[in-house]
Amino acid sequence: MIEKNIDELALKNQLCFPLYACAKEIVRAYQPLLEPMNLTYTQYIVMMVLWEHSHLNVKSLGEYLYLDSGTLTPLLRKMEAKGFLTRTRSKEDERTVIISITEEGRALQQRVAHVPQAMAKVVKLSQEEFETMYQLLYKMIAQLTGREQKE
């Protein structure tokens, strides 16, 4: 019984480790693609949400990205300084900050249009593998967070 428990603790038998290592390497692979646009990976995913939703509050943005406001606030400050977005307090509720994409932020979308295809070449998954991975990862996220993927 003890041997079984010890084997379960082996790094090679953990699902968490390859997920962690893969996420780290994916972010590293994005770096040279995003650096010319002066973007980090986290800033890139913020922009992806803003390209779909021109205006939203910080709480909603955090729900899309699974990030808390403590992580988002300094990130959004830097992005505002770069001219990609604006942050304004809601007139209805001073505690709510509204994030809006700027023209410069919208123009950035064309400059990074090549990134998804470039990453597909790096990762080299078949369409079937990609779809399976995508479904399994979002299934795990839903089970761990108790909520479905936000559309």
BELZIDA-V818027 format. One record per residue. RES is the residue in three letters. D_CENTER is the distance of its C-alpha to the mean C-alpha in whole Angstrom. Layout:
RES;D_CENTER / RES;D_CENTER
//
This chain:
MET;41 / ILE;40 / GLU;39 / LYS;37 / ASN;35 / ILE;34 / ASP;33 / GLU;30 / LEU;29 / ALA;29 / LEU;26 / LYS;26 / ASN;27 / GLN;23 / LEU;20 / CYS;18 / PHE;19 / PRO;18 / LEU;15 / TYR;14 / ALA;16 / CYS;14 / ALA;11 / LYS;12 / GLU;14 / ILE;11 / VAL;10 / ARG;13 / ALA;14 / TYR;12 / GLN;14 / PRO;17 / LEU;15 / LEU;14 / GLU;16 / PRO;19 / MET;17 / ASN;17 / LEU;13 / THR;11 / TYR;7 / THR;6 / GLN;8 / TYR;7 / ILE;4 / VAL;7 / MET;9 / MET;8 / VAL;9 / LEU;12 / TRP;13 / GLU;14 / HIS;15 / SER;17 / HIS;18 / LEU;16 / ASN;17 / VAL;14 / LYS;15 / SER;14 / LEU;10 / GLY;10 / GLU;11 / TYR;8 / LEU;5 / TYR;8 / LEU;9 / ASP;12 / SER;14 / GLY;15 / THR;12 / LEU;11 / THR;15 / PRO;16 / LEU;13 / LEU;14 / ARG;17 / LYS;17 / MET;15 / GLU;18 / ALA;20 / LYS;19 / GLY;20 / PHE;17 / LEU;17 / THR;19 / ARG;19 / THR;23 / ARG;24 / SER;25 / LYS;29 / GLU;29 / ASP;27 / GLU;27 / ARG;24 / THR;22 / VAL;20 / ILE;19 / ILE;16 / SER;18 / ILE;17 / THR;20 / GLU;22 / GLU;20 / GLY;17 / ARG;18 / ALA;20 / LEU;17 / GLN;16 / GLN;19 / ARG;18 / VAL;15 / ALA;16 / HIS;17 / VAL;14 / PRO;13 / GLN;17 / ALA;17 / MET;14 / ALA;16 / LYS;19 / VAL;18 / VAL;17 / LYS;20 / LEU;20 / SER;22 / GLN;21 / GLU;22 / GLU;20 / PHE;17 / GLU;18 / THR;19 / MET;16 / TYR;14 / GLN;16 / LEU;17 / LEU;13 / TYR;13 / LYS;17 / MET;16 / ILE;13 / ALA;16 / GLN;18 / LEU;17 / THR;16 / GLY;18 / ARG;17 / GLU;16 / GLN;13 / LYS;13 / GLU;14
//
